[in-house]
Amino acid sequence: MGKVIVVCEAGITTSLLVKKLEDLAKEKREDYDIQSKSMEEGLDYLKQNKVDVVLLGPQVHHVADKYIESTDAKVVKISVSDYNTMNIYSIYEQMSEL
C-alpha cells in the first residue's frame, strides 16, 4: 500500500482532491492511503510516519525544501493548473510513480 499525504496551507482545500484521488485509486484497483494535512501537520506527520509521496498544493510550494529535508519520500509540487482544474489524472500519474 502506498502512503500519500496531500499538503496545503490549512489542510482543508485538499479534502476534495484527496477524495477524487481515492476514488481513482479504487477504480484502478490500486491500494493507497491518502490523507490531507496542513503545512505544519504534514511536517509533524513525517517525523512519526513513513510516507511514499508528499503532494504539495501550490500555496505551499515555498516550503518544498523543508519537506525534502524531512523525508525520503518523493515530494511533488502540484502545478497551479492541475490543482485549479482538479486534474486528478495528471496528479495521480505523478503520485503513482513511486
CYANA upper distance limits for C-alpha pairs under 8 A (distance plus 0.5 A):
  1 MET  CA     31 ASP  CA      5.53
  1 MET  CA     32 TYR  CA      5.76
  1 MET  CA     33 ASP  CA      7.42
  2 GLY  CA     31 ASP  CA      6.99
  2 GLY  CA     32 TYR  CA      5.12
  2 GLY  CA     33 ASP  CA      6.65
  2 GLY  CA     51 VAL  CA      8.18
  2 GLY  CA     52 ASP  CA      6.58
  2 GLY  CA     53 VAL  CA      8.46
  3 LYS  CA     32 TYR  CA      6.27
  3 LYS  CA     33 ASP  CA      5.30
  3 LYS  CA     34 ILE  CA      6.62
  3 LYS  CA     50 LYS  CA      8.09
  3 LYS  CA     51 VAL  CA      5.54
  3 LYS  CA     52 ASP  CA      5.75
  3 LYS  CA     53 VAL  CA      7.16
  4 VAL  CA     32 TYR  CA      7.60
  4 VAL  CA     33 ASP  CA      6.56
  4 VAL  CA     34 ILE  CA      5.20
  4 VAL  CA     35 GLN  CA      6.89
  4 VAL  CA     51 VAL  CA      6.47
  4 VAL  CA     52 ASP  CA      6.41
  4 VAL  CA     53 VAL  CA      5.32
  4 VAL  CA     54 VAL  CA      6.34
  4 VAL  CA     55 LEU  CA      7.91
  4 VAL  CA     95 MET  CA      8.39
  5 ILE  CA     34 ILE  CA      6.15
  5 ILE  CA     35 GLN  CA      5.33
  5 ILE  CA     36 SER  CA      6.17
  5 ILE  CA     37 LYS  CA      7.09
  5 ILE  CA     42 GLY  CA      7.86
  5 ILE  CA     51 VAL  CA      7.90
  5 ILE  CA     53 VAL  CA      7.08
  5 ILE  CA     54 VAL  CA      5.57
  5 ILE  CA     55 LEU  CA      6.68
  6 VAL  CA     14 THR  CA      7.18
  6 VAL  CA     18 VAL  CA      7.69
  6 VAL  CA     34 ILE  CA      7.82
  6 VAL  CA     35 GLN  CA      6.63
  6 VAL  CA     36 SER  CA      5.28
  6 VAL  CA     37 LYS  CA      6.59
  6 VAL  CA     54 VAL  CA      6.51
  6 VAL  CA     55 LEU  CA      5.14
  6 VAL  CA     56 LEU  CA      6.49
  6 VAL  CA     57 GLY  CA      7.73
  7 VAL  CA     11 GLY  CA      6.70
  7 VAL  CA     14 THR  CA      7.68
  7 VAL  CA     36 SER  CA      6.46
  7 VAL  CA     37 LYS  CA      5.44
  7 VAL  CA     38 SER  CA      6.03
  7 VAL  CA     39 MET  CA      6.32
  7 VAL  CA     42 GLY  CA      6.95
  7 VAL  CA     54 VAL  CA      7.75
  7 VAL  CA     55 LEU  CA      6.59
  7 VAL  CA     56 LEU  CA      5.44
  7 VAL  CA     57 GLY  CA      6.41
  7 VAL  CA     60 VAL  CA      7.98
  8 CYS  CA     12 ILE  CA      7.93
  8 CYS  CA     13 THR  CA      7.48
  8 CYS  CA     14 THR  CA      7.02
  8 CYS  CA     36 SER  CA      8.36
  8 CYS  CA     37 LYS  CA      7.22
  8 CYS  CA     38 SER  CA      5.83
  8 CYS  CA     39 MET  CA      6.29
  8 CYS  CA     56 LEU  CA      6.88
  8 CYS  CA     57 GLY  CA      5.57
  8 CYS  CA     58 PRO  CA      8.11
  8 CYS  CA     59 GLN  CA      6.87
  8 CYS  CA     60 VAL  CA      6.41
  9 GLU  CA     38 SER  CA      5.89
  9 GLU  CA     39 MET  CA      5.82
  9 GLU  CA     57 GLY  CA      8.47
  9 GLU  CA     59 GLN  CA      6.80
  9 GLU  CA     60 VAL  CA      6.64
 10 ALA  CA     37 LYS  CA      7.84
 10 ALA  CA     38 SER  CA      4.89
 10 ALA  CA     39 MET  CA      7.08
 11 GLY  CA     15 SER  CA      7.75
 11 GLY  CA     36 SER  CA      6.15
 11 GLY  CA     37 LYS  CA      5.07
 11 GLY  CA     38 SER  CA      4.36
 11 GLY  CA     39 MET  CA      7.71
 12 ILE  CA     36 SER  CA      8.06
 12 ILE  CA     37 LYS  CA      8.46
 12 ILE  CA     38 SER  CA      8.05
 13 THR  CA     17 LEU  CA      8.31
 14 THR  CA     18 VAL  CA      6.57
 14 THR  CA     36 SER  CA      6.57
 14 THR  CA     57 GLY  CA      8.28
 15 SER  CA     19 LYS  CA      6.78
 15 SER  CA     36 SER  CA      6.59
 16 LEU  CA     20 LYS  CA      6.76
 17 LEU  CA     21 LEU  CA      6.63
 17 LEU  CA     86 MET  CA      7.23
 17 LEU  CA     88 ILE  CA      7.86
 18 VAL  CA     22 GLU  CA      6.59
 18 VAL  CA     34 ILE  CA      6.88
 18 VAL  CA     35 GLN  CA      7.11
 18 VAL  CA     36 SER  CA      7.09
 19 LYS  CA     23 ASP  CA      6.70
 20 LYS  CA     24 LEU  CA      6.71
 20 LYS  CA     88 ILE  CA      7.35
 21 LEU  CA     25 ALA  CA      6.63
 21 LEU  CA     34 ILE  CA      8.30
 21 LEU  CA     88 ILE  CA      6.78
 21 LEU  CA     92 TYR  CA      7.10
 22 GLU  CA     26 LYS  CA      6.65
 22 GLU  CA     32 TYR  CA      7.83
 22 GLU  CA     34 ILE  CA      7.35
 23 ASP  CA     27 GLU  CA      6.65
 24 LEU  CA     28 LYS  CA      6.68
 24 LEU  CA     88 ILE  CA      8.47
 25 ALA  CA     29 ARG  CA      6.46
 25 ALA  CA     30 GLU  CA      5.57
 25 ALA  CA     31 ASP  CA      7.11
 25 ALA  CA     32 TYR  CA      7.39
 26 LYS  CA     30 GLU  CA      6.50
 26 LYS  CA     31 ASP  CA      7.74
 37 LYS  CA     41 GLU  CA      6.08
 37 LYS  CA     42 GLY  CA      5.72
 38 SER  CA     42 GLY  CA      6.39
 39 MET  CA     43 LEU  CA      7.23
 39 MET  CA     60 VAL  CA      7.62
 40 GLU  CA     44 ASP  CA      6.91
 41 GLU  CA     45 TYR  CA      6.38
 42 GLY  CA     46 LEU  CA      6.73
 43 LEU  CA     47 LYS  CA      7.21
 43 LEU  CA     67 TYR  CA      7.28
 43 LEU  CA     70 SER  CA      7.69
 44 ASP  CA     48 GLN  CA      7.47
 45 TYR  CA     49 ASN  CA      6.40
 46 LEU  CA     50 LYS  CA      7.11
 46 LEU  CA     51 VAL  CA      7.43
 46 LEU  CA     70 SER  CA      7.37
 46 LEU  CA     71 THR  CA      7.10
 47 LYS  CA     70 SER  CA      7.90
 51 VAL  CA     71 THR  CA      8.40
 51 VAL  CA     73 ALA  CA      6.37
 52 ASP  CA     72 ASP  CA      8.35
 52 ASP  CA     73 ALA  CA      5.21
 52 ASP  CA     74 LYS  CA      6.77
 52 ASP  CA     98 LEU  CA      7.44
 53 VAL  CA     73 ALA  CA      5.64
 53 VAL  CA     74 LYS  CA      5.22
 53 VAL  CA     75 VAL  CA      6.39
 53 VAL  CA     76 VAL  CA      7.89
 53 VAL  CA     95 MET  CA      6.95
 53 VAL  CA     98 LEU  CA      7.91
 54 VAL  CA     73 ALA  CA      7.15
 54 VAL  CA     74 LYS  CA      6.65
 54 VAL  CA     75 VAL  CA      5.20
 54 VAL  CA     76 VAL  CA      6.60
 55 LEU  CA     75 VAL  CA      6.60
 55 LEU  CA     76 VAL  CA      5.42
 55 LEU  CA     77 LYS  CA      6.49
 55 LEU  CA     78 ILE  CA      6.88
 55 LEU  CA     95 MET  CA      7.94
 56 LEU  CA     60 VAL  CA      6.69
 56 LEU  CA     61 HIS  CA      6.76
 56 LEU  CA     64 ALA  CA      7.99
 56 LEU  CA     75 VAL  CA      7.84
 56 LEU  CA     76 VAL  CA      6.55
 56 LEU  CA     77 LYS  CA      5.30
 56 LEU  CA     78 ILE  CA      6.24
 57 GLY  CA     61 HIS  CA      7.17
 57 GLY  CA     77 LYS  CA      6.95
 57 GLY  CA     78 ILE  CA      5.92
 57 GLY  CA     79 SER  CA      8.14
 57 GLY  CA     80 VAL  CA      8.39
 57 GLY  CA     83 TYR  CA      7.51
 58 PRO  CA     77 LYS  CA      7.36
 58 PRO  CA     78 ILE  CA      6.64
 58 PRO  CA     79 SER  CA      6.89
 58 PRO  CA     80 VAL  CA      6.18
 58 PRO  CA     83 TYR  CA      7.86
 60 VAL  CA     64 ALA  CA      7.73
 61 HIS  CA     77 LYS  CA      6.78
 63 VAL  CA     67 TYR  CA      7.21
 64 ALA  CA     68 ILE  CA      6.66
 64 ALA  CA     75 VAL  CA      7.96
 64 ALA  CA     77 LYS  CA      8.13
 65 ASP  CA     69 GLU  CA      6.61
 66 LYS  CA     70 SER  CA      6.68
 67 TYR  CA     71 THR  CA      6.84
 67 TYR  CA     75 VAL  CA      7.63
 68 ILE  CA     72 ASP  CA      7.73
 68 ILE  CA     73 ALA  CA      8.21
 68 ILE  CA     74 LYS  CA      8.43
 68 ILE  CA     75 VAL  CA      6.86
 74 LYS  CA     98 LEU  CA      7.91
 76 VAL  CA     94 GLN  CA      7.95
 76 VAL  CA     95 MET  CA      8.16
 78 ILE  CA     82 ASP  CA      7.08
 78 ILE  CA     83 TYR  CA      6.77
 78 ILE  CA     91 ILE  CA      7.35
 79 SER  CA     83 TYR  CA      6.56
 80 VAL  CA     84 ASN  CA      6.42
 81 SER  CA     85 THR  CA      6.53
 81 SER  CA     87 ASN  CA      8.47
 82 ASP  CA     86 MET  CA      6.09
 82 ASP  CA     87 ASN  CA      5.26
 82 ASP  CA     88 ILE  CA      7.92
 82 ASP  CA     90 SER  CA      7.55
 82 ASP  CA     91 ILE  CA      7.50
 83 TYR  CA     87 ASN  CA      7.08
 87 ASN  CA     91 ILE  CA      6.91
 88 ILE  CA     92 TYR  CA      6.11
 89 TYR  CA     93 GLU  CA      6.59
 90 SER  CA     94 GLN  CA      6.94
 91 ILE  CA     95 MET  CA      6.60
 92 TYR  CA     96 SER  CA      6.44
 93 GLU  CA     97 GLU  CA      7.01
